[in-house]
Amino acid sequence: MYRTIAEFVEDWTRESAISLKIQLALTDDSLQCRSDPEGNTLGKIAWHLVLMLGMTGSVAGLEVVAPPRGTEPPASARSIANAYQTAAQSMGEQASAKLQDEQLASEVAYFGRSLPLAAVLSSLVRHQIHHRGQMTTLMRLAGIVVPGVYGPSREETAAMRAKQKG
């Protein structure tokens, strides 16, 4: 859990950049990919990441620039990625400007529970990571080359090896 807002912002900046890289790799055709007939589409999961930034920001007392809950996802992968980039940047800026370290221990209402703000912010980051994993799996099913997340992807590793041999 975070002890300072600066720790959260540093973590958020790194993790949201990875999420944006995944978002930017999506194609319009890939947005309809799902693992099974009842599963969420890749587009819906990508959009969910955007909407959660506004909802979680609101819980934290921030005014994150994000579409309101219930907004339907755009049909364009680039529009979703742009909305994510705007909301993610806004989250970091708002947290830096408006939150104080002392607030991290304060309890806030979060989806029917009372949690310390530090736990809510930590949950936001982990939530993004969880859905990124779902997205990368669906991206493979959609035939998209998945960018590396915490290291190079299979394709990035193959390209590096080929370059070393070449």
Helices and strands as residue ranges (DSSP letters): H 5-25, G 29-32, H 42-59, H 77-98, G 101-105, E 107-110, E 113-116, H 117-141, H 154-165
